[in-house]
Amino acid sequence: MNDDIVLEELIEKDIIAFDSVSRFPGFGLSESIQKAIGMDVHNPGIKINEDDGALTISCEIIVYFGVNIPQLCYDIQSKVKRDIEEKTDYTVKAINIRVEGLDKRETN
């Protein structure tokens, strides 16, 4: 399995675990189906660059309206950095979070 895919899956799992995050932009139906049947699919909302074992990660996310965006981004950065450095041999140089939009939370 490709290292980038494994890292993307770890990052995606960490980010989606936050209730305030709605989704990643640009992840269409075909990518969702491919992922559901077990294919390796790159998440277009996550970019990873490596330089001598140090990672720079850029993430684009859609969050729910009313979220404290600066605090959410800080929490995501902390969790992703901690998990990557604990679970891999990489160090994290930077994590850039870009909020691409807002979704309204569905109420039932």
Summary of the structure (lengths in Angstrom):
residues: 108
radius of gyration: 14.1
end to end distance: 39.7
largest distance: 48.8
contacts: 282
relative contact order: 0.22
helix: 38%
strand: 31%
